[in-house]
Amino acid sequence: MIDNKVAIVTGATRGIGAAIALKLAEEGYAVVAVGTRADLEVQDSINKIKNFGNPVLYVKGNIGESVDRKNIINSTLNSFGRIDVLVNNAGVAPKIRTDVLEITEESMDYVLDINLKGTFFLTQLAANIMIKETKEIEGIKPKIINISSISAYTSSTQRGEYCISKAGISMTTTLFADRLAEHGIKVYEVRPGIIYTDMTNKVEDKYTKLIEDGLTPIKRWGYPEDIANAVSVFCSDKLSFSTGEVINVDGGFHIRRL
């Protein structure tokens, strides 16, 4: 077992996940970066994480698949011997935006299998390992951090599958926070708003105008680093009397205003 704390970050090779992986590596964590692309395709991203001088492991896997979820956990334990933090960041949007009156079962299955079912069962696997760790590793303080979205409570009728999946992640946070509290394992949620990533840059002009017109009190785009900073706060042990807590990283979008 290595001396570094170990963080698993899903969807870690681009966007929000990459920023989280870099932040945790900077703070001394050994990082298990999970992604769906081949090793050669993610080498640049992995090298950036390695630049901080701490151990890094890349695991190729789709969290929507049971065998891949087990491999993520087993690979982490085989390489590093411990799991201190699980950051559930991986997620997909519908391949085609469709009105809720026309969403297909195939599209619903695709989004929920990864975003919700995958997150839930990876969390379940990690949680059972963490429970054992609290009895066997002195001083360990495991944490699970889910990355959801303002879509957990904001209706987008052209991508209902995504909204449902993120609402489910919020309840997943609550359920595991409740169940794991007795073991000293904290579960948190970061709820991003409009964040500049590959997913949103295709509609940059639309959201830039909405922000300028007052959609959010803080009139700028969010960036992956904003999310990474919130994850860092949850990992810091400074919120030791909190669990099930949500940090909204959304420029104030969640504020109801007249």
Buried (B, 14 or more C-beta within 10 A) or exposed (E): EEEBBBBBBBBBBBBBBBBBBBBBBBBEBBBBBBBBEEEEEBEEBBEBBBEBEBBBBBBBBBBBEEEBBBBBBEBBBEBBEBBBBBBBBBBBBBEEBBEBEEBEEEBBEBBBBBBBBBBBBBBEBBBEBBBEBBEEBEEBBBBBBBBBBBBBEBEBEBBBBBBBBBBBBBEBBBBBBEBBEEBBBBBBBBBBBBBBBEBBEEEEEEBBEEBEEEBBEEEEBBBBBBBBBBBBEBBEEEBEEEBBBBBBBBBEBBEEEE
